[in-house]
Amino acid sequence: MKSPAAIVIFGAAVRADGRASPALARRIGYGLQAALADPQALVLCSGAVGRHPPSEAAVMAAALRARGVPDARLVLDEASRDTLQSVLAAARFLQARGLSRCVVCSDRYHILRIRLLLAALGVRAEVGPLLPGRGGARFAHWWKMRLREVLAIPYDLAIVLWRRRSLLAAIHA
């Protein structure tokens, strides 16, 4: 039997009218599938207010509530402004609840970075539900984001490895 897990949904942009961008909508869908597959798991919705309010986490939570996920399962991280901050929030969240693993919900191009950063912090992360291929993302957007990951992976990983001891101390405090 697997140890209990938390579901972590990583944020993406909110549109000017307060609706989820296509990337955020996909991630919410992945999180919903994961929540339905594990009805006991808590769901961490991670993402601050970006260019447009409300916070990414609030948009996620509202969409999940509307689809029947109980409020008691939803935890909002409205402070994290980027992937690294969301990873750190997820690690703190798991530590505080005595959980050893999480199910990561994000776009396919984003998953590798998230899993590498979590692994560097000693967190076991499983890939959550995903649509095949680009998951419906436009071709140009998909490649732009993949290229961004080429730069972001070594940058964020270097930060985590360089500061690993102090980050772990803060997570376990």
C-alpha positions as CSV (number, residue, x, y, z in Angstrom):
1,M,0.0,0.0,0.0
2,K,1.3,3.4,-0.9
3,S,1.9,6.1,1.7
4,P,-0.5,9.0,1.8
5,A,0.2,11.7,-0.7
6,A,-0.9,15.3,-1.3
7,I,-1.8,16.6,-4.7
8,V,0.1,19.8,-5.7
9,I,-1.2,21.9,-8.5
10,F,1.3,24.4,-9.9
11,G,0.0,27.8,-11.0
12,A,-0.2,29.6,-14.4
13,A,-1.5,32.9,-15.5
14,V,-4.9,34.3,-14.7
15,R,-6.6,36.3,-17.4
16,A,-7.6,40.0,-17.0
17,D,-11.2,39.0,-16.5
18,G,-10.2,36.7,-13.6
19,R,-10.6,33.4,-15.6
20,A,-8.0,30.7,-15.9
21,S,-5.6,30.9,-18.8
22,P,-5.5,27.8,-21.0
23,A,-2.4,26.5,-19.1
24,L,-4.1,27.1,-15.7
25,A,-7.3,25.4,-16.9
26,R,-5.3,22.3,-18.0
27,R,-3.5,22.2,-14.7
28,I,-6.8,22.5,-12.8
29,G,-8.2,19.6,-14.9
30,Y,-5.2,17.5,-14.0
31,G,-5.6,18.3,-10.4
32,L,-9.3,17.4,-10.5
33,Q,-8.5,14.0,-12.0
34,A,-5.9,13.4,-9.3
35,A,-8.3,14.5,-6.6
36,L,-11.0,12.2,-7.9
37,A,-8.5,9.3,-8.1
38,D,-7.5,9.8,-4.4
39,P,-10.5,11.2,-2.6
40,Q,-8.6,11.4,0.8
41,A,-5.7,13.5,-0.5
42,L,-5.4,17.1,0.4
43,V,-4.9,19.4,-2.6
44,L,-2.4,22.2,-2.4
45,C,-3.3,25.0,-4.9
46,S,-0.1,27.0,-5.4
47,G,0.2,30.4,-7.1
48,A,0.1,34.1,-6.1
49,V,-1.6,37.0,-7.7
50,G,0.2,37.6,-11.0
51,R,-0.5,40.3,-13.6
52,H,-4.2,40.0,-12.8
53,P,-6.2,39.2,-9.7
54,P,-7.3,36.9,-8.1
55,S,-4.5,34.6,-7.1
56,E,-3.8,31.6,-9.3
57,A,-4.5,29.4,-6.1
58,A,-7.9,31.1,-5.6
59,V,-8.9,30.4,-9.2
60,M,-7.9,26.8,-8.9
61,A,-9.8,26.3,-5.6
62,A,-12.9,27.9,-7.0
63,A,-12.9,25.7,-10.1
64,L,-12.3,22.6,-8.0
65,R,-15.1,23.5,-5.5
66,A,-17.4,24.0,-8.5
67,R,-16.6,20.5,-9.6
68,G,-17.3,19.0,-6.2
69,V,-14.0,18.9,-4.4
70,P,-14.8,19.7,-0.7
71,D,-13.4,22.9,0.8
72,A,-11.8,20.8,3.6
73,R,-9.4,19.2,1.1
74,L,-8.2,22.5,-0.4
75,V,-5.2,24.4,0.9
76,L,-4.2,27.6,-0.8
77,D,-0.6,28.8,-1.2
78,E,-1.2,32.4,-2.4
79,A,2.4,33.5,-1.7
80,S,4.4,31.6,-4.3
81,R,5.2,33.7,-7.4
82,D,7.2,31.1,-9.3
83,T,8.0,27.4,-9.6
84,L,10.8,27.4,-7.1
85,Q,8.7,29.1,-4.5
86,S,5.8,26.7,-5.2
87,V,8.2,23.7,-4.8
88,L,9.4,25.1,-1.4
89,A,5.8,25.6,-0.3
90,A,4.9,22.1,-1.3
91,A,7.9,20.7,0.6
92,R,6.9,22.7,3.7
93,F,3.3,21.6,3.3
94,L,4.2,17.9,3.1
95,Q,6.6,18.2,6.1
96,A,4.0,19.9,8.3
97,R,1.5,17.1,7.6
98,G,3.9,14.2,7.9
99,L,3.5,13.2,4.2
100,S,6.4,11.8,2.3
101,R,5.2,12.1,-1.3
102,C,3.1,14.2,-3.6
103,V,1.3,14.0,-7.0
104,V,2.5,16.9,-9.2
105,C,-0.1,18.5,-11.5
106,S,1.3,20.8,-14.2
107,D,2.0,20.8,-17.9
108,R,4.2,18.1,-19.3
109,Y,7.0,20.7,-20.2
110,H,7.1,21.8,-16.5
111,I,7.1,18.4,-14.8
112,L,10.8,17.6,-15.1
113,R,11.9,20.8,-13.3
114,I,9.4,20.4,-10.5
115,R,10.4,16.8,-9.9
116,L,14.1,17.6,-10.0
117,L,13.7,20.4,-7.5
118,L,11.5,18.3,-5.2
119,A,14.0,15.4,-5.4
120,A,16.8,17.7,-4.4
121,L,14.8,18.5,-1.3
122,G,14.2,14.9,-0.5
123,V,10.5,14.8,-1.7
124,R,9.2,11.9,-3.7
125,A,7.0,13.3,-6.5
126,E,4.8,11.4,-8.9
127,V,3.5,12.7,-12.1
128,G,-0.2,13.4,-12.0
129,P,-2.7,12.9,-14.8
130,L,-1.7,14.4,-18.1
131,L,-3.3,14.7,-21.5
132,P,-1.2,13.2,-24.3
133,G,1.3,15.2,-26.3
134,R,1.1,19.0,-25.8
135,G,-2.2,18.6,-23.9
136,G,-4.0,20.9,-26.2
137,A,-1.4,23.7,-25.9
138,R,-0.7,25.7,-29.0
139,F,2.4,24.6,-30.8
140,A,4.2,27.9,-30.5
141,H,3.3,28.2,-26.8
142,W,4.5,24.7,-26.1
143,W,7.9,25.2,-27.7
144,K,8.3,28.6,-26.1
145,M,7.7,27.0,-22.7
146,R,10.0,24.1,-23.4
147,L,12.8,26.5,-24.3
148,R,12.2,28.4,-21.2
149,E,12.6,25.2,-19.2
150,V,16.0,24.6,-20.8
151,L,17.2,27.7,-19.0
152,A,15.1,27.4,-15.9
153,I,16.0,23.9,-14.9
154,P,19.8,24.5,-14.4
155,Y,19.1,27.9,-12.9
156,D,16.6,26.7,-10.2
157,L,18.5,23.5,-9.6
158,A,21.7,25.4,-9.0
159,I,19.9,27.6,-6.4
160,V,18.4,24.6,-4.6
161,L,21.7,22.7,-4.5
162,W,23.7,25.8,-3.5
163,R,21.2,26.7,-0.7
164,R,20.1,23.1,0.1
165,R,21.1,23.0,3.7
166,S,19.4,26.3,4.6
167,L,16.3,25.4,2.5
168,L,16.0,22.0,4.3
169,A,16.4,23.7,7.6
170,A,13.6,26.1,6.8
171,I,11.3,23.3,5.6
172,H,11.9,21.2,8.7
173,A,11.7,24.1,11.1
